[in-house]
Amino acid sequence: MDIIQSPLFKKHYSQLDMNQQEALEDVIWGILLDPTSGQQKKGRLYKFWHVNYEDSQGRMQLTYKFSQSKIQLVAVYKISQFI
């Protein structure tokens, strides 16, 4: 299965430190093994899936979409919590 990185994903990935990149790579390996392991978005975004995970900086979310032959990594960002 091919992995395609969007420009937005590449930009955010390059801003992560080494520990964060390693945590993200573990999540990506999990997606490679089972692309449906994430949660599917609802409504008009139904083609996108996301996985929430923890790294050294807090809670993060990876958004991706997939077909039978490829996985496209769309974005990775920190989940902010509003109180």
mmCIF file of the N, C-alpha and C atoms, coordinates in Angstrom:
data_MODEL
# 
_entry.id   MODEL 
# 
loop_
_atom_site.group_PDB 
_atom_site.id 
_atom_site.type_symbol 
_atom_site.label_atom_id 
_atom_site.label_alt_id 
_atom_site.label_comp_id 
_atom_site.label_asym_id 
_atom_site.label_entity_id 
_atom_site.label_seq_id 
_atom_site.pdbx_PDB_ins_code 
_atom_site.Cartn_x 
_atom_site.Cartn_y 
_atom_site.Cartn_z 
_atom_site.occupancy 
_atom_site.B_iso_or_equiv 
_atom_site.pdbx_formal_charge 
_atom_site.auth_seq_id 
_atom_site.auth_comp_id 
_atom_site.auth_asym_id 
_atom_site.auth_atom_id 
_atom_site.pdbx_PDB_model_num 
ATOM 1   N N  . MET A 1 1  ? 0.849   -1.172 0.000  1.00 0.00 ? 1  MET A N  1 
ATOM 2   C CA . MET A 1 1  ? 0.000   0.000  0.000  1.00 0.00 ? 1  MET A CA 1 
ATOM 3   C C  . MET A 1 1  ? 0.897   1.238  0.000  1.00 0.00 ? 1  MET A C  1 
ATOM 4   N N  . ASP A 1 2  ? 0.597   2.191  -0.875 1.00 0.00 ? 2  ASP A N  1 
ATOM 5   C CA . ASP A 1 2  ? 1.364   3.428  -0.977 1.00 0.00 ? 2  ASP A CA 1 
ATOM 6   C C  . ASP A 1 2  ? 0.908   4.432  0.077  1.00 0.00 ? 2  ASP A C  1 
ATOM 7   N N  . ILE A 1 3  ? 1.864   5.214  0.573  1.00 0.00 ? 3  ILE A N  1 
ATOM 8   C CA . ILE A 1 3  ? 1.556   6.286  1.523  1.00 0.00 ? 3  ILE A CA 1 
ATOM 9   C C  . ILE A 1 3  ? 1.853   7.607  0.836  1.00 0.00 ? 3  ILE A C  1 
ATOM 10  N N  . ILE A 1 4  ? 0.867   8.480  0.797  1.00 0.00 ? 4  ILE A N  1 
ATOM 11  C CA . ILE A 1 4  ? 1.013   9.798  0.187  1.00 0.00 ? 4  ILE A CA 1 
ATOM 12  C C  . ILE A 1 4  ? 0.855   10.847 1.283  1.00 0.00 ? 4  ILE A C  1 
ATOM 13  N N  . GLN A 1 5  ? 1.785   11.808 1.299  1.00 0.00 ? 5  GLN A N  1 
ATOM 14  C CA . GLN A 1 5  ? 1.734   12.876 2.300  1.00 0.00 ? 5  GLN A CA 1 
ATOM 15  C C  . GLN A 1 5  ? 1.259   14.163 1.639  1.00 0.00 ? 5  GLN A C  1 
ATOM 16  N N  . SER A 1 6  ? 0.234   14.781 2.206  1.00 0.00 ? 6  SER A N  1 
ATOM 17  C CA . SER A 1 6  ? -0.221  16.074 1.688  1.00 0.00 ? 6  SER A CA 1 
ATOM 18  C C  . SER A 1 6  ? 0.789   17.145 2.082  1.00 0.00 ? 6  SER A C  1 
ATOM 19  N N  . PRO A 1 7  ? 0.813   18.276 1.381  1.00 0.00 ? 7  PRO A N  1 
ATOM 20  C CA . PRO A 1 7  ? 1.712   19.374 1.758  1.00 0.00 ? 7  PRO A CA 1 
ATOM 21  C C  . PRO A 1 7  ? 1.488   19.848 3.200  1.00 0.00 ? 7  PRO A C  1 
ATOM 22  N N  . LEU A 1 8  ? 0.230   19.878 3.637  1.00 0.00 ? 8  LEU A N  1 
ATOM 23  C CA . LEU A 1 8  ? -0.070  20.287 5.012  1.00 0.00 ? 8  LEU A CA 1 
ATOM 24  C C  . LEU A 1 8  ? 0.527   19.298 6.014  1.00 0.00 ? 8  LEU A C  1 
ATOM 25  N N  . PHE A 1 9  ? 0.395   18.007 5.739  1.00 0.00 ? 9  PHE A N  1 
ATOM 26  C CA . PHE A 1 9  ? 0.977   17.000 6.619  1.00 0.00 ? 9  PHE A CA 1 
ATOM 27  C C  . PHE A 1 9  ? 2.493   17.153 6.676  1.00 0.00 ? 9  PHE A C  1 
ATOM 28  N N  . LYS A 1 10 ? 3.142   17.321 5.527  1.00 0.00 ? 10 LYS A N  1 
ATOM 29  C CA . LYS A 1 10 ? 4.607   17.479 5.491  1.00 0.00 ? 10 LYS A CA 1 
ATOM 30  C C  . LYS A 1 10 ? 5.051   18.674 6.328  1.00 0.00 ? 10 LYS A C  1 
ATOM 31  N N  . LYS A 1 11 ? 4.317   19.777 6.222  1.00 0.00 ? 11 LYS A N  1 
ATOM 32  C CA . LYS A 1 11 ? 4.656   20.984 6.978  1.00 0.00 ? 11 LYS A CA 1 
ATOM 33  C C  . LYS A 1 11 ? 4.569   20.720 8.478  1.00 0.00 ? 11 LYS A C  1 
ATOM 34  N N  . HIS A 1 12 ? 3.457   20.129 8.929  1.00 0.00 ? 12 HIS A N  1 
ATOM 35  C CA . HIS A 1 12 ? 3.282   19.870 10.356 1.00 0.00 ? 12 HIS A CA 1 
ATOM 36  C C  . HIS A 1 12 ? 4.257   18.805 10.859 1.00 0.00 ? 12 HIS A C  1 
ATOM 37  N N  . TYR A 1 13 ? 4.521   17.796 10.047 1.00 0.00 ? 13 TYR A N  1 
ATOM 38  C CA . TYR A 1 13 ? 5.454   16.734 10.443 1.00 0.00 ? 13 TYR A CA 1 
ATOM 39  C C  . TYR A 1 13 ? 6.858   17.306 10.663 1.00 0.00 ? 13 TYR A C  1 
ATOM 40  N N  . SER A 1 14 ? 7.276   18.213 9.792  1.00 0.00 ? 14 SER A N  1 
ATOM 41  C CA . SER A 1 14 ? 8.619   18.789 9.919  1.00 0.00 ? 14 SER A CA 1 
ATOM 42  C C  . SER A 1 14 ? 8.764   19.646 11.178 1.00 0.00 ? 14 SER A C  1 
ATOM 43  N N  . GLN A 1 15 ? 7.650   20.123 11.729 1.00 0.00 ? 15 GLN A N  1 
ATOM 44  C CA . GLN A 1 15 ? 7.692   20.957 12.928 1.00 0.00 ? 15 GLN A CA 1 
ATOM 45  C C  . GLN A 1 15 ? 7.699   20.143 14.217 1.00 0.00 ? 15 GLN A C  1 
ATOM 46  N N  . LEU A 1 16 ? 7.479   18.828 14.115 1.00 0.00 ? 16 LEU A N  1 
ATOM 47  C CA . LEU A 1 16 ? 7.478   17.974 15.301 1.00 0.00 ? 16 LEU A CA 1 
ATOM 48  C C  . LEU A 1 16 ? 8.902   17.630 15.711 1.00 0.00 ? 16 LEU A C  1 
ATOM 49  N N  . ASP A 1 17 ? 9.132   17.457 17.021 1.00 0.00 ? 17 ASP A N  1 
ATOM 50  C CA . ASP A 1 17 ? 10.453  17.010 17.451 1.00 0.00 ? 17 ASP A CA 1 
ATOM 51  C C  . ASP A 1 17 ? 10.572  15.497 17.247 1.00 0.00 ? 17 ASP A C  1 
ATOM 52  N N  . MET A 1 18 ? 11.756  14.950 17.482 1.00 0.00 ? 18 MET A N  1 
ATOM 53  C CA . MET A 1 18 ? 12.040  13.552 17.171 1.00 0.00 ? 18 MET A CA 1 
ATOM 54  C C  . MET A 1 18 ? 11.114  12.587 17.925 1.00 0.00 ? 18 MET A C  1 
ATOM 55  N N  . ASN A 1 19 ? 10.850  12.852 19.202 1.00 0.00 ? 19 ASN A N  1 
ATOM 56  C CA . ASN A 1 19 ? 9.962   11.980 19.979 1.00 0.00 ? 19 ASN A CA 1 
ATOM 57  C C  . ASN A 1 19 ? 8.538   11.998 19.429 1.00 0.00 ? 19 ASN A C  1 
ATOM 58  N N  . GLN A 1 20 ? 8.070   13.166 19.026 1.00 0.00 ? 20 GLN A N  1 
ATOM 59  C CA . GLN A 1 20 ? 6.733   13.279 18.456 1.00 0.00 ? 20 GLN A CA 1 
ATOM 60  C C  . GLN A 1 20 ? 6.649   12.550 17.112 1.00 0.00 ? 20 GLN A C  1 
ATOM 61  N N  . GLN A 1 21 ? 7.699   12.653 16.312 1.00 0.00 ? 21 GLN A N  1 
ATOM 62  C CA . GLN A 1 21 ? 7.722   11.961 15.023 1.00 0.00 ? 21 GLN A CA 1 
ATOM 63  C C  . GLN A 1 21 ? 7.690   10.449 15.204 1.00 0.00 ? 21 GLN A C  1 
ATOM 64  N N  . GLU A 1 22 ? 8.411   9.951  16.202 1.00 0.00 ? 22 GLU A N  1 
ATOM 65  C CA . GLU A 1 22 ? 8.411   8.511  16.471 1.00 0.00 ? 22 GLU A CA 1 
ATOM 66  C C  . GLU A 1 22 ? 7.026   8.031  16.909 1.00 0.00 ? 22 GLU A C  1 
ATOM 67  N N  . ALA A 1 23 ? 6.348   8.804  17.765 1.00 0.00 ? 23 ALA A N  1 
ATOM 68  C CA . ALA A 1 23 ? 4.996   8.441  18.204 1.00 0.00 ? 23 ALA A CA 1 
ATOM 69  C C  . ALA A 1 23 ? 4.041   8.433  17.005 1.00 0.00 ? 23 ALA A C  1 
ATOM 70  N N  . LEU A 1 24 ? 4.183   9.412  16.123 1.00 0.00 ? 24 LEU A N  1 
ATOM 71  C CA . LEU A 1 24 ? 3.337   9.487  14.934 1.00 0.00 ? 24 LEU A CA 1 
ATOM 72  C C  . LEU A 1 24 ? 3.609   8.310  13.996 1.00 0.00 ? 24 LEU A C  1 
ATOM 73  N N  . GLU A 1 25 ? 4.862   7.936  13.838 1.00 0.00 ? 25 GLU A N  1 
ATOM 74  C CA . GLU A 1 25 ? 5.202   6.802  12.972 1.00 0.00 ? 25 GLU A CA 1 
ATOM 75  C C  . GLU A 1 25 ? 4.584   5.505  13.499 1.00 0.00 ? 25 GLU A C  1 
ATOM 76  N N  . ASP A 1 26 ? 4.511   5.342  14.816 1.00 0.00 ? 26 ASP A N  1 
ATOM 77  C CA . ASP A 1 26 ? 3.842   4.167  15.391 1.00 0.00 ? 26 ASP A CA 1 
ATOM 78  C C  . ASP A 1 26 ? 2.354   4.149  15.012 1.00 0.00 ? 26 ASP A C  1 
ATOM 79  N N  . VAL A 1 27 ? 1.727   5.313  15.042 1.00 0.00 ? 27 VAL A N  1 
ATOM 80  C CA . VAL A 1 27 ? 0.313   5.415  14.673 1.00 0.00 ? 27 VAL A CA 1 
ATOM 81  C C  . VAL A 1 27 ? 0.136   5.080  13.185 1.00 0.00 ? 27 VAL A C  1 
ATOM 82  N N  . ILE A 1 28 ? 1.042   5.572  12.354 1.00 0.00 ? 28 ILE A N  1 
ATOM 83  C CA . ILE A 1 28 ? 0.965   5.308  10.913 1.00 0.00 ? 28 ILE A CA 1 
ATOM 84  C C  . ILE A 1 28 ? 1.118   3.813  10.633 1.00 0.00 ? 28 ILE A C  1 
ATOM 85  N N  . TRP A 1 29 ? 2.008   3.128  11.349 1.00 0.00 ? 29 TRP A N  1 
ATOM 86  C CA . TRP A 1 29 ? 2.153   1.675  11.187 1.00 0.00 ? 29 TRP A CA 1 
ATOM 87  C C  . TRP A 1 29 ? 0.848   0.962  11.536 1.00 0.00 ? 29 TRP A C  1 
ATOM 88  N N  . GLY A 1 30 ? 0.187   1.421  12.571 1.00 0.00 ? 30 GLY A N  1 
ATOM 89  C CA . GLY A 1 30 ? -1.100  0.843  12.938 1.00 0.00 ? 30 GLY A CA 1 
ATOM 90  C C  . GLY A 1 30 ? -2.145  1.029  11.845 1.00 0.00 ? 30 GLY A C  1 
ATOM 91  N N  . ILE A 1 31 ? -2.126  2.192  11.192 1.00 0.00 ? 31 ILE A N  1 
ATOM 92  C CA . ILE A 1 31 ? -3.051  2.449  10.099 1.00 0.00 ? 31 ILE A CA 1 
ATOM 93  C C  . ILE A 1 31 ? -2.732  1.551  8.908  1.00 0.00 ? 31 ILE A C  1 
ATOM 94  N N  . LEU A 1 32 ? -1.448  1.330  8.654  1.00 0.00 ? 32 LEU A N  1 
ATOM 95  C CA . LEU A 1 32 ? -1.065  0.432  7.559  1.00 0.00 ? 32 LEU A CA 1 
ATOM 96  C C  . LEU A 1 32 ? -1.598  -0.976 7.783  1.00 0.00 ? 32 LEU A C  1 
ATOM 97  N N  . LEU A 1 33 ? -1.560  -1.429 9.027  1.00 0.00 ? 33 LEU A N  1 
ATOM 98  C CA . LEU A 1 33 ? -2.055  -2.766 9.333  1.00 0.00 ? 33 LEU A CA 1 
ATOM 99  C C  . LEU A 1 33 ? -3.571  -2.857 9.209  1.00 0.00 ? 33 LEU A C  1 
ATOM 100 N N  . ASP A 1 34 ? -4.284  -1.800 9.623  1.00 0.00 ? 34 ASP A N  1 
ATOM 101 C CA . ASP A 1 34 ? -5.744  -1.785 9.545  1.00 0.00 ? 34 ASP A CA 1 
ATOM 102 C C  . ASP A 1 34 ? -6.230  -0.348 9.346  1.00 0.00 ? 34 ASP A C  1 
ATOM 103 N N  . PRO A 1 35 ? -6.456  0.068  8.088  1.00 0.00 ? 35 PRO A N  1 
ATOM 104 C CA . PRO A 1 35 ? -6.883  1.451  7.828  1.00 0.00 ? 35 PRO A CA 1 
ATOM 105 C C  . PRO A 1 35 ? -8.194  1.839  8.504  1.00 0.00 ? 35 PRO A C  1 
ATOM 106 N N  . THR A 1 36 ? -9.028  0.876  8.852  1.00 0.00 ? 36 THR A N  1 
ATOM 107 C CA . THR A 1 36 ? -10.297 1.202  9.496  1.00 0.00 ? 36 THR A CA 1 
ATOM 108 C C  . THR A 1 36 ? -10.172 1.282  11.018 1.00 0.00 ? 36 THR A C  1 
ATOM 109 N N  . SER A 1 37 ? -8.941  1.272  11.532 1.00 0.00 ? 37 SER A N  1 
ATOM 110 C CA . SER A 1 37 ? -8.742  1.326  12.987 1.00 0.00 ? 37 SER A CA 1 
ATOM 111 C C  . SER A 1 37 ? -9.083  2.696  13.569 1.00 0.00 ? 37 SER A C  1 
ATOM 112 N N  . GLY A 1 38 ? -9.079  3.735  12.729 1.00 0.00 ? 38 GLY A N  1 
ATOM 113 C CA . GLY A 1 38 ? -9.437  5.064  13.196 1.00 0.00 ? 38 GLY A CA 1 
ATOM 114 C C  . GLY A 1 38 ? -10.944 5.255  13.226 1.00 0.00 ? 38 GLY A C  1 
ATOM 115 N N  . GLN A 1 39 ? -11.359 6.480  13.469 1.00 0.00 ? 39 GLN A N  1 
ATOM 116 C CA . GLN A 1 39 ? -12.783 6.816  13.481 1.00 0.00 ? 39 GLN A CA 1 
ATOM 117 C C  . GLN A 1 39 ? -13.110 7.586  12.212 1.00 0.00 ? 39 GLN A C  1 
ATOM 118 N N  . GLN A 1 40 ? -14.203 7.216  11.579 1.00 0.00 ? 40 GLN A N  1 
ATOM 119 C CA . GLN A 1 40 ? -14.612 7.887  10.358 1.00 0.00 ? 40 GLN A CA 1 
ATOM 120 C C  . GLN A 1 40 ? -15.310 9.200  10.692 1.00 0.00 ? 40 GLN A C  1 
ATOM 121 N N  . LYS A 1 41 ? -14.965 10.258 9.937  1.00 0.00 ? 41 LYS A N  1 
ATOM 122 C CA . LYS A 1 41 ? -15.640 11.544 10.126 1.00 0.00 ? 41 LYS A CA 1 
ATOM 123 C C  . LYS A 1 41 ? -17.092 11.424 9.678  1.00 0.00 ? 41 LYS A C  1 
ATOM 124 N N  . LYS A 1 42 ? -17.899 12.352 10.096 1.00 0.00 ? 42 LYS A N  1 
ATOM 125 C CA . LYS A 1 42 ? -19.328 12.315 9.797  1.00 0.00 ? 42 LYS A CA 1 
ATOM 126 C C  . LYS A 1 42 ? -19.688 13.385 8.759  1.00 0.00 ? 42 LYS A C  1 
ATOM 127 N N  . GLY A 1 43 ? -20.852 13.231 8.160  1.00 0.00 ? 43 GLY A N  1 
ATOM 128 C CA . GLY A 1 43 ? -21.365 14.230 7.233  1.00 0.00 ? 43 GLY A CA 1 
ATOM 129 C C  . GLY A 1 43 ? -20.578 14.315 5.946  1.00 0.00 ? 43 GLY A C  1 
ATOM 130 N N  . ARG A 1 44 ? -20.303 15.542 5.512  1.00 0.00 ? 44 ARG A N  1 
ATOM 131 C CA . ARG A 1 44 ? -19.612 15.767 4.252  1.00 0.00 ? 44 ARG A CA 1 
ATOM 132 C C  . ARG A 1 44 ? -18.165 15.315 4.278  1.00 0.00 ? 44 ARG A C  1 
ATOM 133 N N  . LEU A 1 45 ? -17.630 15.085 5.450  1.00 0.00 ? 45 LEU A N  1 
ATOM 134 C CA . LEU A 1 45 ? -16.235 14.646 5.584  1.00 0.00 ? 45 LEU A CA 1 
ATOM 135 C C  . LEU A 1 45 ? -16.115 13.134 5.733  1.00 0.00 ? 45 LEU A C  1 
ATOM 136 N N  . TYR A 1 46 ? -17.137 12.399 5.303  1.00 0.00 ? 46 TYR A N  1 
ATOM 137 C CA . TYR A 1 46 ? -17.181 10.954 5.539  1.00 0.00 ? 46 TYR A CA 1 
ATOM 138 C C  . TYR A 1 46 ? -16.021 10.188 4.896  1.00 0.00 ? 46 TYR A C  1 
ATOM 139 N N  . LYS A 1 47 ? -15.331 10.764 3.925  1.00 0.00 ? 47 LYS A N  1 
ATOM 140 C CA . LYS A 1 47 ? -14.194 10.078 3.292  1.00 0.00 ? 47 LYS A CA 1 
ATOM 141 C C  . LYS A 1 47 ? -12.942 10.126 4.156  1.00 0.00 ? 47 LYS A C  1 
ATOM 142 N N  . PHE A 1 48 ? -12.938 10.952 5.188  1.00 0.00 ? 48 PHE A N  1 
ATOM 143 C CA . PHE A 1 48 ? -11.768 11.124 6.042  1.00 0.00 ? 48 PHE A CA 1 
ATOM 144 C C  . PHE A 1 48 ? -11.908 10.320 7.332  1.00 0.00 ? 48 PHE A C  1 
ATOM 145 N N  . TRP A 1 49 ? -10.785 9.873  7.829  1.00 0.00 ? 49 TRP A N  1 
ATOM 146 C CA . TRP A 1 49 ? -10.706 9.129  9.089  1.00 0.00 ? 49 TRP A CA 1 
ATOM 147 C C  . TRP A 1 49 ? -9.712  9.859  9.978  1.00 0.00 ? 49 TRP A C  1 
ATOM 148 N N  . HIS A 1 50 ? -9.804  9.632  11.290 1.00 0.00 ? 50 HIS A N  1 
ATOM 149 C CA . HIS A 1 50 ? -8.834  10.247 12.192 1.00 0.00 ? 50 HIS A CA 1 
ATOM 150 C C  . HIS A 1 50 ? -8.498  9.294  13.337 1.00 0.00 ? 50 HIS A C  1 
ATOM 151 N N  . VAL A 1 51 ? -7.303  9.484  13.865 1.00 0.00 ? 51 VAL A N  1 
ATOM 152 C CA . VAL A 1 51 ? -6.829  8.720  15.018 1.00 0.00 ? 51 VAL A CA 1 
ATOM 153 C C  . VAL A 1 51 ? -6.330  9.717  16.049 1.00 0.00 ? 51 VAL A C  1 
ATOM 154 N N  . ASN A 1 52 ? -6.814  9.609  17.269 1.00 0.00 ? 52 ASN A N  1 
ATOM 155 C CA . ASN A 1 52 ? -6.304  10.409 18.378 1.00 0.00 ? 52 ASN A CA 1 
ATOM 156 C C  . ASN A 1 52 ? -5.230  9.610  19.093 1.00 0.00 ? 52 ASN A C  1 
ATOM 157 N N  . TYR A 1 53 ? -4.156  10.285 19.478 1.00 0.00 ? 53 TYR A N  1 
ATOM 158 C CA . TYR A 1 53 ? -3.075  9.615  20.193 1.00 0.00 ? 53 TYR A CA 1 
ATOM 159 C C  . TYR A 1 53 ? -2.364  10.608 21.100 1.00 0.00 ? 53 TYR A C  1 
ATOM 160 N N  . GLU A 1 54 ? -1.580  10.070 22.007 1.00 0.00 ? 54 GLU A N  1 
ATOM 161 C CA . GLU A 1 54 ? -0.819  10.901 22.952 1.00 0.00 ? 54 GLU A CA 1 
ATOM 162 C C  . GLU A 1 54 ? 0.656   10.877 22.563 1.00 0.00 ? 54 GLU A C  1 
ATOM 163 N N  . ASP A 1 55 ? 1.317   12.014 22.684 1.00 0.00 ? 55 ASP A N  1 
ATOM 164 C CA . ASP A 1 55 ? 2.768   12.064 22.558 1.00 0.00 ? 55 ASP A CA 1 
ATOM 165 C C  . ASP A 1 55 ? 3.324   12.920 23.686 1.00 0.00 ? 55 ASP A C  1 
ATOM 166 N N  . SER A 1 56 ? 4.584   13.285 23.599 1.00 0.00 ? 56 SER A N  1 
ATOM 167 C CA . SER A 1 56 ? 5.226   14.017 24.699 1.00 0.00 ? 56 SER A CA 1 
ATOM 168 C C  . SER A 1 56 ? 4.640   15.414 24.915 1.00 0.00 ? 56 SER A C  1 
ATOM 169 N N  . GLN A 1 57 ? 3.969   15.962 23.921 1.00 0.00 ? 57 GLN A N  1 
ATOM 170 C CA . GLN A 1 57 ? 3.409   17.309 24.033 1.00 0.00 ? 57 GLN A CA 1 
ATOM 171 C C  . GLN A 1 57 ? 1.913   17.336 24.351 1.00 0.00 ? 57 GLN A C  1 
ATOM 172 N N  . GLY A 1 58 ? 1.290   16.166 24.387 1.00 0.00 ? 58 GLY A N  1 
ATOM 173 C CA . GLY A 1 58 ? -0.142  16.125 24.693 1.00 0.00 ? 58 GLY A CA 1 
ATOM 174 C C  . GLY A 1 58 ? -0.920  15.303 23.692 1.00 0.00 ? 58 GLY A C  1 
ATOM 175 N N  . ARG A 1 59 ? -2.211  15.608 23.586 1.00 0.00 ? 59 ARG A N  1 
ATOM 176 C CA . ARG A 1 59 ? -3.093  14.858 22.685 1.00 0.00 ? 59 ARG A CA 1 
ATOM 177 C C  . ARG A 1 59 ? -2.971  15.388 21.255 1.00 0.00 ? 59 ARG A C  1 
ATOM 178 N N  . MET A 1 60 ? -2.844  14.459 20.316 1.00 0.00 ? 60 MET A N  1 
ATOM 179 C CA . MET A 1 60 ? -2.688  14.809 18.906 1.00 0.00 ? 60 MET A CA 1 
ATOM 180 C C  . MET A 1 60 ? -3.740  14.070 18.089 1.00 0.00 ? 60 MET A C  1 
ATOM 181 N N  . GLN A 1 61 ? -3.970  14.548 16.872 1.00 0.00 ? 61 GLN A N  1 
ATOM 182 C CA . GLN A 1 61 ? -4.898  13.875 15.969 1.00 0.00 ? 61 GLN A CA 1 
ATOM 183 C C  . GLN A 1 61 ? -4.284  13.811 14.573 1.00 0.00 ? 61 GLN A C  1 
ATOM 184 N N  . LEU A 1 62 ? -4.321  12.619 13.984 1.00 0.00 ? 62 LEU A N  1 
ATOM 185 C CA . LEU A 1 62 ? -3.878  12.396 12.612 1.00 0.00 ? 62 LEU A CA 1 
ATOM 186 C C  . LEU A 1 62 ? -5.122  12.175 11.758 1.00 0.00 ? 62 LEU A C  1 
ATOM 187 N N  . THR A 1 63 ? -5.257  12.951 10.681 1.00 0.00 ? 63 THR A N  1 
ATOM 188 C CA . THR A 1 63 ? -6.368  12.805 9.751  1.00 0.00 ? 63 THR A CA 1 
ATOM 189 C C  . THR A 1 63 ? -5.834  12.197 8.463  1.00 0.00 ? 63 THR A C  1 
ATOM 190 N N  . TYR A 1 64 ? -6.581  11.214 7.930  1.00 0.00 ? 64 TYR A N  1 
ATOM 191 C CA . TYR A 1 64 ? -6.144  10.518 6.716  1.00 0.00 ? 64 TYR A CA 1 
ATOM 192 C C  . TYR A 1 64 ? -7.342  10.023 5.940  1.00 0.00 ? 64 TYR A C  1 
ATOM 193 N N  . LYS A 1 65 ? -7.107  9.616  4.704  1.00 0.00 ? 65 LYS A N  1 
ATOM 194 C CA . LYS A 1 65 ? -8.121  8.911  3.933  1.00 0.00 ? 65 LYS A CA 1 
ATOM 195 C C  . LYS A 1 65 ? -7.422  7.792  3.179  1.00 0.00 ? 65 LYS A C  1 
ATOM 196 N N  . PHE A 1 66 ? -8.189  6.791  2.788  1.00 0.00 ? 66 PHE A N  1 
ATOM 197 C CA . PHE A 1 66 ? -7.562  5.635  2.159  1.00 0.00 ? 66 PHE A CA 1 
ATOM 198 C C  . PHE A 1 66 ? -8.451  5.018  1.099  1.00 0.00 ? 66 PHE A C  1 
ATOM 199 N N  . SER A 1 67 ? -7.800  4.287  0.205  1.00 0.00 ? 67 SER A N  1 
ATOM 200 C CA . SER A 1 67 ? -8.487  3.457  -0.783 1.00 0.00 ? 67 SER A CA 1 
ATOM 201 C C  . SER A 1 67 ? -7.804  2.092  -0.736 1.00 0.00 ? 67 SER A C  1 
ATOM 202 N N  . GLN A 1 68 ? -8.124  1.222  -1.675 1.00 0.00 ? 68 GLN A N  1 
ATOM 203 C CA . GLN A 1 68 ? -7.530  -0.115 -1.647 1.00 0.00 ? 68 GLN A CA 1 
ATOM 204 C C  . GLN A 1 68 ? -6.031  -0.089 -1.907 1.00 0.00 ? 68 GLN A C  1 
ATOM 205 N N  . SER A 1 69 ? -5.538  0.925  -2.626 1.00 0.00 ? 69 SER A N  1 
ATOM 206 C CA . SER A 1 69 ? -4.130  0.929  -3.012 1.00 0.00 ? 69 SER A CA 1 
ATOM 207 C C  . SER A 1 69 ? -3.280  1.989  -2.321 1.00 0.00 ? 69 SER A C  1 
ATOM 208 N N  . LYS A 1 70 ? -3.894  2.947  -1.632 1.00 0.00 ? 70 LYS A N  1 
ATOM 209 C CA . LYS A 1 70 ? -3.090  4.013  -1.031 1.00 0.00 ? 70 LYS A CA 1 
ATOM 210 C C  . LYS A 1 70 ? -3.733  4.586  0.222  1.00 0.00 ? 70 LYS A C  1 
ATOM 211 N N  . ILE A 1 71 ? -2.864  5.185  1.039  1.00 0.00 ? 71 ILE A N  1 
ATOM 212 C CA . ILE A 1 71 ? -3.287  5.937  2.220  1.00 0.00 ? 71 ILE A CA 1 
ATOM 213 C C  . ILE A 1 71 ? -2.740  7.347  2.053  1.00 0.00 ? 71 ILE A C  1 
ATOM 214 N N  . GLN A 1 72 ? -3.605  8.341  2.190  1.00 0.00 ? 72 GLN A N  1 
ATOM 215 C CA . GLN A 1 72 ? -3.165  9.732  2.116  1.00 0.00 ? 72 GLN A CA 1 
ATOM 216 C C  . GLN A 1 72 ? -3.211  10.337 3.505  1.00 0.00 ? 72 GLN A C  1 
ATOM 217 N N  . LEU A 1 73 ? -2.057  10.759 3.995  1.00 0.00 ? 73 LEU A N  1 
ATOM 218 C CA . LEU A 1 73 ? -1.953  11.429 5.287  1.00 0.00 ? 73 LEU A CA 1 
ATOM 219 C C  . LEU A 1 73 ? -2.269  12.901 5.053  1.00 0.00 ? 73 LEU A C  1 
ATOM 220 N N  . VAL A 1 74 ? -3.336  13.391 5.647  1.00 0.00 ? 74 VAL A N  1 
ATOM 221 C CA . VAL A 1 74 ? -3.833  14.731 5.348  1.00 0.00 ? 74 VAL A CA 1 
ATOM 222 C C  . VAL A 1 74 ? -3.262  15.773 6.299  1.00 0.00 ? 74 VAL A C  1 
ATOM 223 N N  . ALA A 1 75 ? -3.360  15.535 7.607  1.00 0.00 ? 75 ALA A N  1 
ATOM 224 C CA . ALA A 1 75 ? -2.906  16.534 8.574  1.00 0.00 ? 75 ALA A CA 1 
ATOM 225 C C  . ALA A 1 75 ? -2.654  15.883 9.922  1.00 0.00 ? 75 ALA A C  1 
ATOM 226 N N  . VAL A 1 76 ? -1.774  16.496 10.688 1.00 0.00 ? 76 VAL A N  1 
ATOM 227 C CA . VAL A 1 76 ? -1.551  16.103 12.074 1.00 0.00 ? 76 VAL A CA 1 
ATOM 228 C C  . VAL A 1 76 ? -1.495  17.394 12.883 1.00 0.00 ? 76 VAL A C  1 
ATOM 229 N N  . TYR A 1 77 ? -2.223  17.421 13.991 1.00 0.00 ? 77 TYR A N  1 
ATOM 230 C CA . TYR A 1 77 ? -2.253  18.639 14.790 1.00 0.00 ? 77 TYR A CA 1 
ATOM 231 C C  . TYR A 1 77 ? -2.576  18.312 16.239 1.00 0.00 ? 77 TYR A C  1 
ATOM 232 N N  . LYS A 1 78 ? -2.267  19.294 17.080 1.00 0.00 ? 78 LYS A N  1 
ATOM 233 C CA . LYS A 1 78 ? -2.538  19.156 18.505 1.00 0.00 ? 78 LYS A CA 1 
ATOM 234 C C  . LYS A 1 78 ? -4.014  19.429 18.773 1.00 0.00 ? 78 LYS A C  1 
ATOM 235 N N  . ILE A 1 79 ? -4.615  18.611 19.627 1.00 0.00 ? 79 ILE A N  1 
ATOM 236 C CA . ILE A 1 79 ? -5.999  18.813 20.013 1.00 0.00 ? 79 ILE A CA 1 
ATOM 237 C C  . ILE A 1 79 ? -6.012  19.783 21.184 1.00 0.00 ? 79 ILE A C  1 
ATOM 238 N N  . SER A 1 80 ? -6.626  20.939 20.992 1.00 0.00 ? 80 SER A N  1 
ATOM 239 C CA . SER A 1 80 ? -6.695  21.905 22.084 1.00 0.00 ? 80 SER A CA 1 
ATOM 240 C C  . SER A 1 80 ? -7.986  21.687 22.852 1.00 0.00 ? 80 SER A C  1 
ATOM 241 N N  . GLN A 1 81 ? -7.912  21.903 24.135 1.00 0.00 ? 81 GLN A N  1 
ATOM 242 C CA . GLN A 1 81 ? -9.073  21.739 24.979 1.00 0.00 ? 81 GLN A CA 1 
ATOM 243 C C  . GLN A 1 81 ? -9.480  23.102 25.515 1.00 0.00 ? 81 GLN A C  1 
ATOM 244 N N  . PHE A 1 82 ? -10.747 23.405 25.345 1.00 0.00 ? 82 PHE A N  1 
ATOM 245 C CA . PHE A 1 82 ? -11.282 24.668 25.851 1.00 0.00 ? 82 PHE A CA 1 
ATOM 246 C C  . PHE A 1 82 ? -12.052 24.401 27.135 1.00 0.00 ? 82 PHE A C  1 
ATOM 247 N N  . ILE A 1 83 ? -11.801 25.233 28.114 1.00 0.00 ? 83 ILE A N  1 
ATOM 248 C CA . ILE A 1 83 ? -12.450 25.078 29.413 1.00 0.00 ? 83 ILE A CA 1 
ATOM 249 C C  . ILE A 1 83 ? -13.536 26.106 29.553 1.00 0.00 ? 83 ILE A C  1 
# 
